[in-house]
Amino acid sequence: MAHSSFTAGIVAGRLDASAYDANFSDLHPAMDDHTALVAADRCYFCHDAPCITACPTDIDIPLFIRQIATGTPDAAAKTILTQNIMGGMCARVCPTETLCEEACVREAAEGKPVLIGQLQRYATDHLQGQGVHPFERAAATGKKIAVVGAGPAGLSCAHRLAMLGHDVEVLDARARPGGLNEYGIAAYKTPEGFAQAEVDWLLQIGGIALHHDKALGRDVSLAKLQAEYDAVFLGMGLGGVNGLSVEGGDKSGVLDAVDFIADLRQASDVAALPVGRDVVVIGGGMTAVDAALQAKLLGALNVTLAYRRGRDRMNASVFEQDLAASHGVRIMTHVVPVAVHGNGSVTEIEFEYVNADMSGTGESVRVPADQVLRAIGQTLEGDGLPDLSGGKIAVNGAGRTSVDGVWAGGDCASGGDDLTVTAVAEGRDAAMDMHSVLMGAA
């Protein structure tokens, strides 16, 4: 799917086939049985484990690692999946180095944590690879719930509701389920169709119907959903993208980074995806880093990541920043775009250096660019939504909105940190609260 006309410098097939295979192979190859046992043996199995507190989904990490160590990886997987039904994806994309592994006692003592994320992947892959679904539905409640958005929050909510005996219908604006797991995460983190395989596995619980190409506001209203369902969960993410409000920001070759990543994720052949020779990515979050690194892996000669603050203020983790830099991505900090230059198509982008308080220094620099990728934040789209806070749907701790019978979670809701694992936790917790309300316990 094309989102812009490409300039002459933006072409496909910059590398040979073997280079693409190497560049987009699995970032962290799966552990074998022996490696997993050795890694599990390093865990102290802390009674008051700080890693559990650091996990947004509260997985009992020492327990599942002990289960791996005793040769029962499927039991370990169930321990994980009871708290985080998308534990397989989170094991691949969660910034464990700033969450559970940073809190690991081994990290504090030796600077080398237990490889919690890779062990989590080992366990969940072992179970899911058998096509086994370890959960069963409770007796039918007769309640029917609408979930808007088939991303991590919506799918997590839907699975928990189905497991509790409710019937769930999931409406999603795109042609395929998965949300950002399918469309918004770097291809080298989730190769070989894992995102769709995980969704197919999750749906084995039963009681969940998927409806594609159904967008809130365009195809269905919140009021209609409220009238037809016993409860509604909103987990549709953020559909809008902030524009580049500078002179020349609408030139050909200026694209949204989320579209660039989505095109790459949906491409049957990554070699067919055009990429510039000189690529500039504007932003400091995970989307920006993913876009910059993948542009380099597609064969861009020069890739620059430009951010308005220092590296210590970037939302992307230090690990992700260093990964991009190790592949040749240049990271410029304390710069803001002021103009895009070129005759119809971008040829340069001009930045001004700024101070820590974002005031301009008067100094500027021009960076050659035939492709500019915007990753400067997304916005909530839709009319007739519950009350907003900071541009997102206002929720309490359990995901309740200002409208009775309507819950929300994930990127579209306030209070989150835009992580897959947090979205999963919010969907799960909203489902539990929804269940209590529907069954008269709250």
Number of C-alpha atoms within 10 A of each C-alpha: 10 9 12 13 13 19 18 11 17 19 17 15 15 21 13 10 12 8 15 18 13 11 16 18 16 16 15 13 11 15 15 9 14 9 13 22 18 11 20 23 16 14 20 15 16 14 8 9 17 17 22 19 16 18 20 19 23 15 21 18 26 21 17 26 32 19 19 25 19 13 14 14 25 22 18 28 29 20 20 26 20 16 20 23 26 25 28 26 23 22 22 21 19 19 21 22 19 13 17 28 23 20 20 26 21 16 15 12 9 9 11 13 20 22 19 23 22 19 26 27 22 24 30 25 21 17 19 18 12 9 13 13 14 15 15 13 16 12 11 13 14 9 16 18 24 25 30 28 29 31 28 36 35 34 29 27 33 32 27 25 27 27 20 18 21 24 21 25 20 25 26 25 20 16 10 16 26 22 23 18 25 23 23 22 23 25 25 20 20 22 14 12 12 15 21 16 13 20 20 13 15 21 17 16 18 15 19 23 15 16 19 16 13 18 18 22 13 11 10 12 15 20 10 9 19 17 9 13 16 16 22 24 28 29 31 28 28 17 13 12 18 12 16 21 11 12 13 19 21 16 20 20 27 27 23 23 26 23 20 24 24 18 18 26 22 14 13 10 11 20 21 14 19 21 28 27 22 22 29 30 31 28 26 26 20 21 24 28 30 26 31 32 25 25 30 23 23 24 23 23 16 18 30 24 25 22 24 23 21 15 17 10 13 18 18 19 20 15 13 18 22 14 15 23 18 11 14 17 26 16 21 17 20 19 24 21 22 19 18 25 20 15 10 12 22 22 22 21 22 19 20 20 21 19 14 11 8 13 10 15 11 8 10 15 13 16 16 19 27 25 30 29 24 25 26 19 17 16 15 19 17 15 11 10 20 20 13 16 12 9 13 22 25 21 22 14 13 18 27 21 23 16 12 11 17 24 28 33 35 31 28 26 30 21 19 14 13 17 17 25 25 23 29 28 25 30 31 29 22 28 26 17 18 27 21 12 13 16 11 8 9 9
